[in-house]
Amino acid sequence: METVEEKVRERRRKVAQIRRRRRLRLLLILLVLALIVWGGIRIYNSDLFNIKRINVTGNSHLSDEHIVKRARVPRKTSLLKIPLKQIRNRLLQEPWVKDVRILRHLPNTLEIRIRERKPMAIIPIDESFILIDGEGFVLECRGDLKGLDMPAIRDLKIGSFQIGKRLRSKSLSNALACLRELDPDLRDSLNMVSASSADKLSLYTKDDVEILYGKAENNSKKNFIIKKILSEPGGKIIFIDVRVVSNPVVKRLEGVPKSE
């Protein structure tokens, strides 16, 4: 029969054994963590994930070479180390780039996914022409209209501009809101837009039809009326007024103005 002292010794022995096991388990955990950290550092500093290929996607106006040059991706750099934010900010300085995503594809490919701005109109300024997108951002300035087939917005009061920056003008905003909402076929048929103020907007087609549009509101109704009138048979239309959608006015080459 065990005495009290023997029971105490046995209990102490078991407690000591449990503590040794706990220390051993903790030591093993720390060792594994250390190995993981050491391995991670070795991989991070190795050339295992060095960039070997850069794929550019989503671009149509800008060339791949131009984008790669503009991105200035550090050579012989690991995908794990590249400064994504800095590269993205550099590309966003390009006037034609609206947005950009940079993706890592392990082990060695970097993808630059570009979203370009789309030109929507031309604004003549002095002896030049500036190309703008649907939000009024200046994409570039040209000396001629070669290769461009889009409406020119005239009668604007714009003192200065900067490529890559947005033009601030209420009359321009009204004109662009109208152009954005126009049916693409109708927009393509325009050769000029007069935007002398925020509520005086006129469209001129390549077929010499003047359309008084007014404020860019009730656009879907106005666009429906314009398309309907232009598709109707009859004499050549030279004038449409849709400023009051409940009472559009049409004038044909030989005839008097009439309400639709």
Disulfide bonds with the S-S distance in Angstrom:
none
